């Protein structure tokens, strides 16, 4: 092989590696980066809880088990992955969220805000493309009747 052919071959390999890196931020010239499902689950759970109007996460059964776990001395507190299910591929992720909304909040607007925040956060932190975020509103949080509230009619 001549010097020119070797140089052209190296340029082709570099060019393909550069194209691969541009399409897939988890693939570099040095190797491949993989992100586990549990990492995406935690990131999505924290990002969802950051949005005002999300009172809690998880189905009613999951929240009951979480409340019991929190009462055990030495427990780590609420699980950030409660109410989050993810599917992670090589370059993409799909996320399902079960949430409890605060009463009076527009569910449609809240859902869009949650989707936007979770998508931006997961993509920024992991490099994965988030293909979909499905939100299931499992309950509405109503303030306790024992709390002082302003009367509706005076």
Buried (B, 14 or more C-beta within 10 A) or exposed (E): EEEEEEEEEEEEEEEEBEEEEEEBBBBEEEEEEEBEEEBBBBBBBBBBBEBEBBBBBBBEEBBEEBEEBEEEEEEEEBBBBBBBBBEBEEBEBBBBBBBBBBEEBEEEEBBEBBBEBBBEBBBEBBBBBBEEBEBEBBBEBEEEEEEEEEEEEE
